Amino acid sequence: MRLVLLAVWSVTCAGVGAFLATHRTTPSQLAEKSPEKSERRPKQDRPVLEKLTEHAQDAVDTIKRTTLNDPAPKERHSEADRSAVDALIAKKGQR
């Protein structure tokens, strides 16, 4: 019985896989029913793409401004923290 179930599942999976591999499966491919629609689609998406490009360029510019103006990280440790770290390093060096 298990052998029959294994065979049925294997054939079903292979059939579904073959169906998905040979037919249009993505939503954009399903939406393209005529050449006119496929030509109109990029024109409709252009404003969205331009907006995304502008936002991406703004983000890159912001990152460049903040990282290139600050070549080295700044230390924000107090004198007490530094003395504690120095004491730990000295203690480890004595071992």
PDB file of N, CA, C and O in Angstrom, chain B, residues numbered from 101:
ATOM      1  N   MET B 101       0.826  -1.195   0.000  1.00  0.00           N
ATOM      2  CA  MET B 101       0.000   0.000   0.000  1.00  0.00           C
ATOM      3  C   MET B 101       0.871   1.258   0.000  1.00  0.00           C
ATOM      4  O   MET B 101       0.594   2.214  -0.725  1.00  0.00           O
ATOM      5  N   ARG B 102       1.935   1.248   0.827  1.00  0.00           N
ATOM      6  CA  ARG B 102       2.807   2.417   0.892  1.00  0.00           C
ATOM      7  C   ARG B 102       3.522   2.643  -0.436  1.00  0.00           C
ATOM      8  O   ARG B 102       3.765   3.780  -0.841  1.00  0.00           O
ATOM      9  N   LEU B 103       3.851   1.548  -1.101  1.00  0.00           N
ATOM     10  CA  LEU B 103       4.522   1.667  -2.394  1.00  0.00           C
ATOM     11  C   LEU B 103       3.604   2.324  -3.420  1.00  0.00           C
ATOM     12  O   LEU B 103       4.056   3.130  -4.235  1.00  0.00           O
ATOM     13  N   VAL B 104       2.326   1.985  -3.383  1.00  0.00           N
ATOM     14  CA  VAL B 104       1.352   2.586  -4.298  1.00  0.00           C
ATOM     15  C   VAL B 104       1.198   4.078  -3.992  1.00  0.00           C
ATOM     16  O   VAL B 104       1.174   4.898  -4.909  1.00  0.00           O
ATOM     17  N   LEU B 105       1.092   4.433  -2.706  1.00  0.00           N
ATOM     18  CA  LEU B 105       0.979   5.844  -2.326  1.00  0.00           C
ATOM     19  C   LEU B 105       2.222   6.624  -2.740  1.00  0.00           C
ATOM     20  O   LEU B 105       2.115   7.757  -3.209  1.00  0.00           O
ATOM     21  N   LEU B 106       3.395   6.028  -2.570  1.00  0.00           N
ATOM     22  CA  LEU B 106       4.632   6.677  -2.978  1.00  0.00           C
ATOM     23  C   LEU B 106       4.639   6.913  -4.484  1.00  0.00           C
ATOM     24  O   LEU B 106       5.049   7.978  -4.946  1.00  0.00           O
ATOM     25  N   ALA B 107       4.196   5.941  -5.235  1.00  0.00           N
ATOM     26  CA  ALA B 107       4.149   6.084  -6.691  1.00  0.00           C
ATOM     27  C   ALA B 107       3.156   7.161  -7.103  1.00  0.00           C
ATOM     28  O   ALA B 107       3.438   7.954  -8.001  1.00  0.00           O
ATOM     29  N   VAL B 108       1.988   7.195  -6.449  1.00  0.00           N
ATOM     30  CA  VAL B 108       0.978   8.211  -6.782  1.00  0.00           C
ATOM     31  C   VAL B 108       1.499   9.607  -6.471  1.00  0.00           C
ATOM     32  O   VAL B 108       1.360  10.511  -7.295  1.00  0.00           O
ATOM     33  N   TRP B 109       2.090   9.800  -5.308  1.00  0.00           N
ATOM     34  CA  TRP B 109       2.641  11.098  -4.927  1.00  0.00           C
ATOM     35  C   TRP B 109       3.767  11.510  -5.866  1.00  0.00           C
ATOM     36  O   TRP B 109       3.854  12.676  -6.252  1.00  0.00           O
ATOM     37  N   SER B 110       4.620  10.577  -6.235  1.00  0.00           N
ATOM     38  CA  SER B 110       5.729  10.886  -7.138  1.00  0.00           C
ATOM     39  C   SER B 110       5.222  11.336  -8.505  1.00  0.00           C
ATOM     40  O   SER B 110       5.712  12.320  -9.059  1.00  0.00           O
ATOM     41  N   VAL B 111       4.251  10.623  -9.040  1.00  0.00           N
ATOM     42  CA  VAL B 111       3.690  10.985 -10.341  1.00  0.00           C
ATOM     43  C   VAL B 111       2.968  12.329 -10.253  1.00  0.00           C
ATOM     44  O   VAL B 111       3.073  13.151 -11.163  1.00  0.00           O
ATOM     45  N   THR B 112       2.242  12.552  -9.167  1.00  0.00           N
ATOM     46  CA  THR B 112       1.541  13.828  -8.990  1.00  0.00           C
ATOM     47  C   THR B 112       2.532  14.984  -8.912  1.00  0.00           C
ATOM     48  O   THR B 112       2.338  16.012  -9.562  1.00  0.00           O
ATOM     49  N   CYS B 113       3.581  14.825  -8.130  1.00  0.00           N
ATOM     50  CA  CYS B 113       4.581  15.887  -7.991  1.00  0.00           C
ATOM     51  C   CYS B 113       5.287  16.149  -9.310  1.00  0.00           C
ATOM     52  O   CYS B 113       5.521  17.303  -9.669  1.00  0.00           O
ATOM     53  N   ALA B 114       5.624  15.107 -10.024  1.00  0.00           N
ATOM     54  CA  ALA B 114       6.273  15.270 -11.320  1.00  0.00           C
ATOM     55  C   ALA B 114       5.334  15.965 -12.308  1.00  0.00           C
ATOM     56  O   ALA B 114       5.774  16.808 -13.090  1.00  0.00           O
ATOM     57  N   GLY B 115       4.070  15.626 -12.278  1.00  0.00           N
ATOM     58  CA  GLY B 115       3.101  16.260 -13.165  1.00  0.00           C
ATOM     59  C   GLY B 115       2.914  17.734 -12.859  1.00  0.00           C
ATOM     60  O   GLY B 115       2.885  18.560 -13.772  1.00  0.00           O
ATOM     61  N   VAL B 116       2.788  18.068 -11.591  1.00  0.00           N
ATOM     62  CA  VAL B 116       2.649  19.481 -11.194  1.00  0.00           C
ATOM     63  C   VAL B 116       3.916  20.244 -11.555  1.00  0.00           C
ATOM     64  O   VAL B 116       3.836  21.376 -12.033  1.00  0.00           O
ATOM     65  N   GLY B 117       5.069  19.653 -11.336  1.00  0.00           N
ATOM     66  CA  GLY B 117       6.324  20.311 -11.688  1.00  0.00           C
ATOM     67  C   GLY B 117       6.443  20.553 -13.182  1.00  0.00           C
ATOM     68  O   GLY B 117       6.881  21.622 -13.608  1.00  0.00           O
ATOM     69  N   ALA B 118       6.056  19.573 -13.974  1.00  0.00           N
ATOM     70  CA  ALA B 118       6.088  19.747 -15.430  1.00  0.00           C
ATOM     71  C   ALA B 118       5.100  20.813 -15.876  1.00  0.00           C
ATOM     72  O   ALA B 118       5.404  21.600 -16.773  1.00  0.00           O
ATOM     73  N   PHE B 119       3.928  20.852 -15.266  1.00  0.00           N
ATOM     74  CA  PHE B 119       2.939  21.880 -15.601  1.00  0.00           C
ATOM     75  C   PHE B 119       3.473  23.270 -15.295  1.00  0.00           C
ATOM     76  O   PHE B 119       3.372  24.172 -16.127  1.00  0.00           O
ATOM     77  N   LEU B 120       4.043  23.450 -14.105  1.00  0.00           N
ATOM     78  CA  LEU B 120       4.564  24.761 -13.719  1.00  0.00           C
ATOM     79  C   LEU B 120       5.760  25.168 -14.568  1.00  0.00           C
ATOM     80  O   LEU B 120       5.956  26.356 -14.824  1.00  0.00           O
ATOM     81  N   ALA B 121       6.556  24.210 -15.005  1.00  0.00           N
ATOM     82  CA  ALA B 121       7.733  24.529 -15.796  1.00  0.00           C
ATOM     83  C   ALA B 121       7.386  24.907 -17.227  1.00  0.00           C
ATOM     84  O   ALA B 121       8.134  25.651 -17.861  1.00  0.00           O
ATOM     85  N   THR B 122       6.283  24.418 -17.745  1.00  0.00           N
ATOM     86  CA  THR B 122       5.965  24.658 -19.149  1.00  0.00           C
ATOM     87  C   THR B 122       4.923  25.741 -19.365  1.00  0.00           C
ATOM     88  O   THR B 122       4.747  26.179 -20.502  1.00  0.00           O
ATOM     89  N   HIS B 123       4.234  26.189 -18.348  1.00  0.00           N
ATOM     90  CA  HIS B 123       3.198  27.206 -18.519  1.00  0.00           C
ATOM     91  C   HIS B 123       3.643  28.519 -17.902  1.00  0.00           C
ATOM     92  O   HIS B 123       4.567  28.565 -17.090  1.00  0.00           O
ATOM     93  N   ARG B 124       2.968  29.582 -18.302  1.00  0.00           N
ATOM     94  CA  ARG B 124       3.262  30.908 -17.754  1.00  0.00           C
ATOM     95  C   ARG B 124       2.809  30.939 -16.301  1.00  0.00           C
ATOM     96  O   ARG B 124       1.643  30.700 -15.987  1.00  0.00           O
ATOM     97  N   THR B 125       3.756  31.237 -15.427  1.00  0.00           N
ATOM     98  CA  THR B 125       3.432  31.143 -14.011  1.00  0.00           C
ATOM     99  C   THR B 125       3.524  32.462 -13.279  1.00  0.00           C
ATOM    100  O   THR B 125       2.914  32.604 -12.218  1.00  0.00           O
ATOM    101  N   THR B 126       4.262  33.443 -13.796  1.00  0.00           N
ATOM    102  CA  THR B 126       4.393  34.701 -13.071  1.00  0.00           C
ATOM    103  C   THR B 126       3.214  35.614 -13.388  1.00  0.00           C
ATOM    104  O   THR B 126       2.655  35.532 -14.481  1.00  0.00           O
ATOM    105  N   PRO B 127       2.829  36.473 -12.467  1.00  0.00           N
ATOM    106  CA  PRO B 127       1.685  37.365 -12.711  1.00  0.00           C
ATOM    107  C   PRO B 127       1.909  38.286 -13.903  1.00  0.00           C
ATOM    108  O   PRO B 127       0.965  38.574 -14.639  1.00  0.00           O
ATOM    109  N   SER B 128       3.142  38.756 -14.109  1.00  0.00           N
ATOM    110  CA  SER B 128       3.380  39.650 -15.239  1.00  0.00           C
ATOM    111  C   SER B 128       3.211  38.905 -16.556  1.00  0.00           C
ATOM    112  O   SER B 128       2.722  39.472 -17.533  1.00  0.00           O
ATOM    113  N   GLN B 129       3.613  37.638 -16.587  1.00  0.00           N
ATOM    114  CA  GLN B 129       3.426  36.860 -17.803  1.00  0.00           C
ATOM    115  C   GLN B 129       1.954  36.541 -18.027  1.00  0.00           C
ATOM    116  O   GLN B 129       1.495  36.511 -19.169  1.00  0.00           O
ATOM    117  N   LEU B 130       1.218  36.307 -16.963  1.00  0.00           N
ATOM    118  CA  LEU B 130      -0.205  36.035 -17.099  1.00  0.00           C
ATOM    119  C   LEU B 130      -0.964  37.270 -17.559  1.00  0.00           C
ATOM    120  O   LEU B 130      -1.963  37.156 -18.269  1.00  0.00           O
ATOM    121  N   ALA B 131      -0.496  38.458 -17.157  1.00  0.00           N
ATOM    122  CA  ALA B 131      -1.177  39.695 -17.512  1.00  0.00           C
ATOM    123  C   ALA B 131      -0.937  40.077 -18.968  1.00  0.00           C
ATOM    124  O   ALA B 131      -1.737  40.804 -19.557  1.00  0.00           O
ATOM    125  N   GLU B 132       0.145  39.598 -19.546  1.00  0.00           N
ATOM    126  CA  GLU B 132       0.463  39.951 -20.931  1.00  0.00           C
ATOM    127  C   GLU B 132      -0.341  39.067 -21.882  1.00  0.00           C
ATOM    128  O   GLU B 132       0.094  37.978 -22.256  1.00  0.00           O
ATOM    129  N   LYS B 133      -1.503  39.546 -22.260  1.00  0.00           N
ATOM    130  CA  LYS B 133      -2.348  38.773 -23.168  1.00  0.00           C
ATOM    131  C   LYS B 133      -2.230  39.294 -24.589  1.00  0.00           C
ATOM    132  O   LYS B 133      -2.510  38.568 -25.543  1.00  0.00           O
ATOM    133  N   SER B 134      -1.818  40.542 -24.737  1.00  0.00           N
ATOM    134  CA  SER B 134      -1.689  41.110 -26.068  1.00  0.00           C
ATOM    135  C   SER B 134      -0.415  41.943 -26.135  1.00  0.00           C
ATOM    136  O   SER B 134       0.067  42.410 -25.103  1.00  0.00           O
ATOM    137  N   PRO B 135       0.137  42.138 -27.325  1.00  0.00           N
ATOM    138  CA  PRO B 135       1.342  42.965 -27.451  1.00  0.00           C
ATOM    139  C   PRO B 135       1.114  44.407 -27.015  1.00  0.00           C
ATOM    140  O   PRO B 135       2.038  45.065 -26.538  1.00  0.00           O
ATOM    141  N   GLU B 136      -0.110  44.901 -27.176  1.00  0.00           N
ATOM    142  CA  GLU B 136      -0.376  46.287 -26.780  1.00  0.00           C
ATOM    143  C   GLU B 136      -0.206  46.463 -25.278  1.00  0.00           C
ATOM    144  O   GLU B 136       0.352  47.464 -24.826  1.00  0.00           O
ATOM    145  N   LYS B 137      -0.681  45.501 -24.508  1.00  0.00           N
ATOM    146  CA  LYS B 137      -0.551  45.592 -23.060  1.00  0.00           C
ATOM    147  C   LYS B 137       0.907  45.510 -22.635  1.00  0.00           C
ATOM    148  O   LYS B 137       1.322  46.195 -21.700  1.00  0.00           O
ATOM    149  N   SER B 138       1.678  44.686 -23.310  1.00  0.00           N
ATOM    150  CA  SER B 138       3.080  44.560 -22.932  1.00  0.00           C
ATOM    151  C   SER B 138       3.860  45.817 -23.288  1.00  0.00           C
ATOM    152  O   SER B 138       4.873  46.109 -22.653  1.00  0.00           O
ATOM    153  N   GLU B 139       3.405  46.574 -24.300  1.00  0.00           N
ATOM    154  CA  GLU B 139       4.070  47.831 -24.636  1.00  0.00           C
ATOM    155  C   GLU B 139       3.637  48.958 -23.703  1.00  0.00           C
ATOM    156  O   GLU B 139       4.427  49.857 -23.416  1.00  0.00           O
ATOM    157  N   ARG B 140       2.405  48.921 -23.229  1.00  0.00           N
ATOM    158  CA  ARG B 140       1.911  49.964 -22.329  1.00  0.00           C
ATOM    159  C   ARG B 140       2.480  49.839 -20.928  1.00  0.00           C
ATOM    160  O   ARG B 140       2.618  50.840 -20.225  1.00  0.00           O
ATOM    161  N   ARG B 141       2.805  48.655 -20.523  1.00  0.00           N
ATOM    162  CA  ARG B 141       3.218  48.396 -19.148  1.00  0.00           C
ATOM    163  C   ARG B 141       4.445  49.212 -18.730  1.00  0.00           C
ATOM    164  O   ARG B 141       4.400  49.834 -17.669  1.00  0.00           O
ATOM    165  N   PRO B 142       5.533  49.247 -19.499  1.00  0.00           N
ATOM    166  CA  PRO B 142       6.684  50.053 -19.065  1.00  0.00           C
ATOM    167  C   PRO B 142       6.359  51.534 -18.955  1.00  0.00           C
ATOM    168  O   PRO B 142       6.900  52.220 -18.087  1.00  0.00           O
ATOM    169  N   LYS B 143       5.479  52.043 -19.823  1.00  0.00           N
ATOM    170  CA  LYS B 143       5.113  53.457 -19.746  1.00  0.00           C
ATOM    171  C   LYS B 143       4.355  53.756 -18.460  1.00  0.00           C
ATOM    172  O   LYS B 143       4.508  54.833 -17.884  1.00  0.00           O
ATOM    173  N   GLN B 144       3.541  52.810 -18.008  1.00  0.00           N
ATOM    174  CA  GLN B 144       2.785  53.016 -16.772  1.00  0.00           C
ATOM    175  C   GLN B 144       3.708  52.929 -15.561  1.00  0.00           C
ATOM    176  O   GLN B 144       3.482  53.618 -14.566  1.00  0.00           O
ATOM    177  N   ASP B 145       4.729  52.104 -15.628  1.00  0.00           N
ATOM    178  CA  ASP B 145       5.626  51.918 -14.491  1.00  0.00           C
ATOM    179  C   ASP B 145       6.723  52.963 -14.410  1.00  0.00           C
ATOM    180  O   ASP B 145       7.420  53.031 -13.398  1.00  0.00           O
ATOM    181  N   ARG B 146       6.901  53.773 -15.428  1.00  0.00           N
ATOM    182  CA  ARG B 146       7.999  54.731 -15.458  1.00  0.00           C
ATOM    183  C   ARG B 146       7.977  55.705 -14.278  1.00  0.00           C
ATOM    184  O   ARG B 146       9.028  55.905 -13.671  1.00  0.00           O
ATOM    185  N   PRO B 147       6.838  56.330 -13.910  1.00  0.00           N
ATOM    186  CA  PRO B 147       6.858  57.246 -12.754  1.00  0.00           C
ATOM    187  C   PRO B 147       7.263  56.550 -11.453  1.00  0.00           C
ATOM    188  O   PRO B 147       7.966  57.131 -10.626  1.00  0.00           O
ATOM    189  N   VAL B 148       6.826  55.329 -11.280  1.00  0.00           N
ATOM    190  CA  VAL B 148       7.181  54.588 -10.069  1.00  0.00           C
ATOM    191  C   VAL B 148       8.680  54.310 -10.052  1.00  0.00           C
ATOM    192  O   VAL B 148       9.333  54.455  -9.019  1.00  0.00           O
ATOM    193  N   LEU B 149       9.218  53.913 -11.193  1.00  0.00           N
ATOM    194  CA  LEU B 149      10.646  53.631 -11.268  1.00  0.00           C
ATOM    195  C   LEU B 149      11.474  54.892 -11.056  1.00  0.00           C
ATOM    196  O   LEU B 149      12.516  54.849 -10.402  1.00  0.00           O
ATOM    197  N   GLU B 150      11.017  56.012 -11.603  1.00  0.00           N
ATOM    198  CA  GLU B 150      11.741  57.263 -11.403  1.00  0.00           C
ATOM    199  C   GLU B 150      11.732  57.672  -9.931  1.00  0.00           C
ATOM    200  O   GLU B 150      12.740  58.148  -9.409  1.00  0.00           O
ATOM    201  N   LYS B 151      10.602  57.487  -9.272  1.00  0.00           N
ATOM    202  CA  LYS B 151      10.514  57.827  -7.847  1.00  0.00           C
ATOM    203  C   LYS B 151      11.448  56.933  -7.028  1.00  0.00           C
ATOM    204  O   LYS B 151      12.151  57.414  -6.139  1.00  0.00           O
ATOM    205  N   LEU B 152      11.453  55.629  -7.330  1.00  0.00           N
ATOM    206  CA  LEU B 152      12.349  54.718  -6.611  1.00  0.00           C
ATOM    207  C   LEU B 152      13.809  55.056  -6.866  1.00  0.00           C
ATOM    208  O   LEU B 152      14.638  54.980  -5.960  1.00  0.00           O
ATOM    209  N   THR B 153      14.120  55.429  -8.096  1.00  0.00           N
ATOM    210  CA  THR B 153      15.498  55.800  -8.425  1.00  0.00           C
ATOM    211  C   THR B 153      15.909  57.042  -7.652  1.00  0.00           C
ATOM    212  O   THR B 153      17.027  57.112  -7.142  1.00  0.00           O
ATOM    213  N   GLU B 154      15.022  58.021  -7.561  1.00  0.00           N
ATOM    214  CA  GLU B 154      15.327  59.234  -6.798  1.00  0.00           C
ATOM    215  C   GLU B 154      15.567  58.917  -5.324  1.00  0.00           C
ATOM    216  O   GLU B 154      16.519  59.422  -4.728  1.00  0.00           O
ATOM    217  N   HIS B 155      14.710  58.086  -4.734  1.00  0.00           N
ATOM    218  CA  HIS B 155      14.875  57.724  -3.322  1.00  0.00           C
ATOM    219  C   HIS B 155      16.185  56.963  -3.104  1.00  0.00           C
ATOM    220  O   HIS B 155      16.888  57.193  -2.119  1.00  0.00           O
ATOM    221  N   ALA B 156      16.503  56.066  -4.020  1.00  0.00           N
ATOM    222  CA  ALA B 156      17.748  55.307  -3.891  1.00  0.00           C
ATOM    223  C   ALA B 156      18.948  56.233  -4.008  1.00  0.00           C
ATOM    224  O   ALA B 156      19.907  56.101  -3.248  1.00  0.00           O
ATOM    225  N   GLN B 157      18.907  57.167  -4.947  1.00  0.00           N
ATOM    226  CA  GLN B 157      20.022  58.102  -5.113  1.00  0.00           C
ATOM    227  C   GLN B 157      20.155  59.003  -3.886  1.00  0.00           C
ATOM    228  O   GLN B 157      21.271  59.303  -3.463  1.00  0.00           O
ATOM    229  N   ASP B 158      19.034  59.436  -3.311  1.00  0.00           N
ATOM    230  CA  ASP B 158      19.079  60.242  -2.091  1.00  0.00           C
ATOM    231  C   ASP B 158      19.703  59.456  -0.943  1.00  0.00           C
ATOM    232  O   ASP B 158      20.496  59.998  -0.174  1.00  0.00           O
ATOM    233  N   ALA B 159      19.347  58.185  -0.828  1.00  0.00           N
ATOM    234  CA  ALA B 159      19.918  57.360   0.234  1.00  0.00           C
ATOM    235  C   ALA B 159      21.413  57.180   0.046  1.00  0.00           C
ATOM    236  O   ALA B 159      22.171  57.236   1.014  1.00  0.00           O
ATOM    237  N   VAL B 160      21.846  56.964  -1.189  1.00  0.00           N
ATOM    238  CA  VAL B 160      23.281  56.805  -1.455  1.00  0.00           C
ATOM    239  C   VAL B 160      24.014  58.100  -1.146  1.00  0.00           C
ATOM    240  O   VAL B 160      25.088  58.071  -0.546  1.00  0.00           O
ATOM    241  N   ASP B 161      23.455  59.229  -1.541  1.00  0.00           N
ATOM    242  CA  ASP B 161      24.093  60.514  -1.256  1.00  0.00           C
ATOM    243  C   ASP B 161      24.203  60.763   0.247  1.00  0.00           C
ATOM    244  O   ASP B 161      25.231  61.247   0.721  1.00  0.00           O
ATOM    245  N   THR B 162      23.157  60.438   0.992  1.00  0.00           N
ATOM    246  CA  THR B 162      23.186  60.619   2.446  1.00  0.00           C
ATOM    247  C   THR B 162      24.261  59.750   3.083  1.00  0.00           C
ATOM    248  O   THR B 162      24.993  60.203   3.962  1.00  0.00           O
ATOM    249  N   ILE B 163      24.351  58.518   2.645  1.00  0.00           N
ATOM    250  CA  ILE B 163      25.362  57.607   3.199  1.00  0.00           C
ATOM    251  C   ILE B 163      26.755  58.098   2.859  1.00  0.00           C
ATOM    252  O   ILE B 163      27.648  58.058   3.706  1.00  0.00           O
ATOM    253  N   LYS B 164      26.957  58.559   1.638  1.00  0.00           N
ATOM    254  CA  LYS B 164      28.278  59.074   1.253  1.00  0.00           C
ATOM    255  C   LYS B 164      28.648  60.296   2.092  1.00  0.00           C
ATOM    256  O   LYS B 164      29.788  60.427   2.538  1.00  0.00           O
ATOM    257  N   ARG B 165      27.678  61.191   2.303  1.00  0.00           N
ATOM    258  CA  ARG B 165      27.967  62.385   3.103  1.00  0.00           C
ATOM    259  C   ARG B 165      28.360  62.026   4.521  1.00  0.00           C
ATOM    260  O   ARG B 165      29.309  62.589   5.069  1.00  0.00           O
ATOM    261  N   THR B 166      27.639  61.094   5.118  1.00  0.00           N
ATOM    262  CA  THR B 166      27.911  60.781   6.519  1.00  0.00           C
ATOM    263  C   THR B 166      29.178  59.948   6.694  1.00  0.00           C
ATOM    264  O   THR B 166      29.865  60.090   7.706  1.00  0.00           O
ATOM    265  N   THR B 167      29.502  59.086   5.736  1.00  0.00           N
ATOM    266  CA  THR B 167      30.675  58.236   5.912  1.00  0.00           C
ATOM    267  C   THR B 167      31.953  58.877   5.412  1.00  0.00           C
ATOM    268  O   THR B 167      33.010  58.663   6.006  1.00  0.00           O
ATOM    269  N   LEU B 168      31.897  59.646   4.353  1.00  0.00           N
ATOM    270  CA  LEU B 168      33.119  60.241   3.815  1.00  0.00           C
ATOM    271  C   LEU B 168      33.594  61.429   4.643  1.00  0.00           C
ATOM    272  O   LEU B 168      34.792  61.714   4.663  1.00  0.00           O
ATOM    273  N   ASN B 169      32.705  62.116   5.314  1.00  0.00           N
ATOM    274  CA  ASN B 169      33.100  63.245   6.152  1.00  0.00           C
ATOM    275  C   ASN B 169      33.664  62.797   7.486  1.00  0.00           C
ATOM    276  O   ASN B 169      34.329  63.576   8.169  1.00  0.00           O
ATOM    277  N   ASP B 170      33.413  61.570   7.862  1.00  0.00           N
ATOM    278  CA  ASP B 170      33.860  61.022   9.138  1.00  0.00           C
ATOM    279  C   ASP B 170      34.787  59.838   8.871  1.00  0.00           C
ATOM    280  O   ASP B 170      34.334  58.695   8.931  1.00  0.00           O
ATOM    281  N   PRO B 171      36.074  60.070   8.577  1.00  0.00           N
ATOM    282  CA  PRO B 171      36.931  58.959   8.178  1.00  0.00           C
ATOM    283  C   PRO B 171      37.215  57.956   9.292  1.00  0.00           C
ATOM    284  O   PRO B 171      37.349  56.763   9.019  1.00  0.00           O
ATOM    285  N   ALA B 172      37.308  58.407  10.523  1.00  0.00           N
ATOM    286  CA  ALA B 172      37.615  57.500  11.626  1.00  0.00           C
ATOM    287  C   ALA B 172      36.495  57.552  12.658  1.00  0.00           C
ATOM    288  O   ALA B 172      35.894  58.606  12.869  1.00  0.00           O
ATOM    289  N   PRO B 173      36.213  56.433  13.297  1.00  0.00           N
ATOM    290  CA  PRO B 173      35.184  56.461  14.337  1.00  0.00           C
ATOM    291  C   PRO B 173      35.652  57.283  15.538  1.00  0.00           C
ATOM    292  O   PRO B 173      36.837  57.320  15.867  1.00  0.00           O
ATOM    293  N   LYS B 174      34.712  57.921  16.162  1.00  0.00           N
ATOM    294  CA  LYS B 174      35.040  58.745  17.332  1.00  0.00           C
ATOM    295  C   LYS B 174      34.851  57.920  18.592  1.00  0.00           C
ATOM    296  O   LYS B 174      33.896  57.154  18.720  1.00  0.00           O
ATOM    297  N   GLU B 175      35.769  58.091  19.503  1.00  0.00           N
ATOM    298  CA  GLU B 175      35.645  57.387  20.780  1.00  0.00           C
ATOM    299  C   GLU B 175      34.757  58.198  21.709  1.00  0.00           C
ATOM    300  O   GLU B 175      34.878  59.418  21.811  1.00  0.00           O
ATOM    301  N   ARG B 176      33.886  57.507  22.366  1.00  0.00           N
ATOM    302  CA  ARG B 176      32.967  58.172  23.281  1.00  0.00           C
ATOM    303  C   ARG B 176      33.071  57.547  24.664  1.00  0.00           C
ATOM    304  O   ARG B 176      32.064  57.278  25.318  1.00  0.00           O
ATOM    305  N   HIS B 177      34.301  57.322  25.094  1.00  0.00           N
ATOM    306  CA  HIS B 177      34.519  56.701  26.400  1.00  0.00           C
ATOM    307  C   HIS B 177      34.938  57.775  27.407  1.00  0.00           C
ATOM    308  O   HIS B 177      35.683  58.701  27.087  1.00  0.00           O
ATOM    309  N   SER B 178      34.446  57.622  28.603  1.00  0.00           N
ATOM    310  CA  SER B 178      34.833  58.567  29.653  1.00  0.00           C
ATOM    311  C   SER B 178      36.197  58.167  30.209  1.00  0.00           C
ATOM    312  O   SER B 178      36.708  57.085  29.921  1.00  0.00           O
ATOM    313  N   GLU B 179      36.763  59.042  30.994  1.00  0.00           N
ATOM    314  CA  GLU B 179      38.076  58.766  31.603  1.00  0.00           C
ATOM    315  C   GLU B 179      37.995  57.566  32.539  1.00  0.00           C
ATOM    316  O   GLU B 179      38.941  56.784  32.628  1.00  0.00           O
ATOM    317  N   ALA B 180      36.875  57.417  33.235  1.00  0.00           N
ATOM    318  CA  ALA B 180      36.711  56.276  34.141  1.00  0.00           C
ATOM    319  C   ALA B 180      36.701  54.964  33.352  1.00  0.00           C
ATOM    320  O   ALA B 180      37.290  53.972  33.781  1.00  0.00           O
ATOM    321  N   ASP B 181      36.035  54.964  32.210  1.00  0.00           N
ATOM    322  CA  ASP B 181      36.013  53.763  31.365  1.00  0.00           C
ATOM    323  C   ASP B 181      37.412  53.431  30.854  1.00  0.00           C
ATOM    324  O   ASP B 181      37.820  52.269  30.849  1.00  0.00           O
ATOM    325  N   ARG B 182      38.132  54.444  30.432  1.00  0.00           N
ATOM    326  CA  ARG B 182      39.482  54.211  29.919  1.00  0.00           C
ATOM    327  C   ARG B 182      40.403  53.670  30.991  1.00  0.00           C
ATOM    328  O   ARG B 182      41.199  52.766  30.736  1.00  0.00           O
ATOM    329  N   SER B 183      40.298  54.219  32.189  1.00  0.00           N
ATOM    330  CA  SER B 183      41.166  53.742  33.263  1.00  0.00           C
ATOM    331  C   SER B 183      40.801  52.298  33.653  1.00  0.00           C
ATOM    332  O   SER B 183      41.684  51.509  33.992  1.00  0.00           O
ATOM    333  N   ALA B 184      39.530  51.958  33.606  1.00  0.00           N
ATOM    334  CA  ALA B 184      39.112  50.589  33.915  1.00  0.00           C
ATOM    335  C   ALA B 184      39.640  49.621  32.861  1.00  0.00           C
ATOM    336  O   ALA B 184      40.104  48.533  33.205  1.00  0.00           O
ATOM    337  N   VAL B 185      39.578  49.993  31.597  1.00  0.00           N
ATOM    338  CA  VAL B 185      40.101  49.144  30.531  1.00  0.00           C
ATOM    339  C   VAL B 185      41.611  49.005  30.658  1.00  0.00           C
ATOM    340  O   VAL B 185      42.152  47.910  30.504  1.00  0.00           O
ATOM    341  N   ASP B 186      42.292  50.108  30.937  1.00  0.00           N
ATOM    342  CA  ASP B 186      43.750  50.043  31.119  1.00  0.00           C
ATOM    343  C   ASP B 186      44.114  49.126  32.275  1.00  0.00           C
ATOM    344  O   ASP B 186      45.094  48.386  32.187  1.00  0.00           O
ATOM    345  N   ALA B 187      43.340  49.160  33.364  1.00  0.00           N
ATOM    346  CA  ALA B 187      43.599  48.287  34.504  1.00  0.00           C
ATOM    347  C   ALA B 187      43.403  46.824  34.122  1.00  0.00           C
ATOM    348  O   ALA B 187      44.186  45.966  34.531  1.00  0.00           O
ATOM    349  N   LEU B 188      42.368  46.533  33.343  1.00  0.00           N
ATOM    350  CA  LEU B 188      42.140  45.161  32.900  1.00  0.00           C
ATOM    351  C   LEU B 188      43.259  44.675  31.982  1.00  0.00           C
ATOM    352  O   LEU B 188      43.687  43.524  32.078  1.00  0.00           O
ATOM    353  N   ILE B 189      43.731  45.540  31.099  1.00  0.00           N
ATOM    354  CA  ILE B 189      44.821  45.157  30.210  1.00  0.00           C
ATOM    355  C   ILE B 189      46.098  44.911  31.002  1.00  0.00           C
ATOM    356  O   ILE B 189      46.821  43.953  30.730  1.00  0.00           O
ATOM    357  N   ALA B 190      46.383  45.768  31.979  1.00  0.00           N
ATOM    358  CA  ALA B 190      47.572  45.592  32.808  1.00  0.00           C
ATOM    359  C   ALA B 190      47.472  44.306  33.610  1.00  0.00           C
ATOM    360  O   ALA B 190      48.462  43.591  33.765  1.00  0.00           O
ATOM    361  N   LYS B 191      46.281  44.007  34.120  1.00  0.00           N
ATOM    362  CA  LYS B 191      46.071  42.786  34.906  1.00  0.00           C
ATOM    363  C   LYS B 191      46.287  41.555  34.029  1.00  0.00           C
ATOM    364  O   LYS B 191      46.877  40.573  34.481  1.00  0.00           O
ATOM    365  N   LYS B 192      45.819  41.595  32.786  1.00  0.00           N
ATOM    366  CA  LYS B 192      45.975  40.459  31.889  1.00  0.00           C
ATOM    367  C   LYS B 192      47.451  40.324  31.477  1.00  0.00           C
ATOM    368  O   LYS B 192      47.939  39.211  31.284  1.00  0.00           O
ATOM    369  N   GLY B 193      48.147  41.432  31.344  1.00  0.00           N
ATOM    370  CA  GLY B 193      49.561  41.404  30.969  1.00  0.00           C
ATOM    371  C   GLY B 193      50.446  40.833  32.055  1.00  0.00           C
ATOM    372  O   GLY B 193      51.540  40.360  31.749  1.00  0.00           O
ATOM    373  N   GLN B 194      50.025  40.853  33.311  1.00  0.00           N
ATOM    374  CA  GLN B 194      50.819  40.328  34.418  1.00  0.00           C
ATOM    375  C   GLN B 194      50.773  38.810  34.478  1.00  0.00           C
ATOM    376  O   GLN B 194      51.647  38.200  35.094  1.00  0.00           O
ATOM    377  N   ARG B 195      49.807  38.200  33.874  1.00  0.00           N
ATOM    378  CA  ARG B 195      49.673  36.730  33.935  1.00  0.00           C
ATOM    379  C   ARG B 195      50.755  36.047  33.222  1.00  0.00           C
ATOM    380  O   ARG B 195      50.787  34.817  33.180  1.00  0.00           O
TER     381      ARG B 195
END
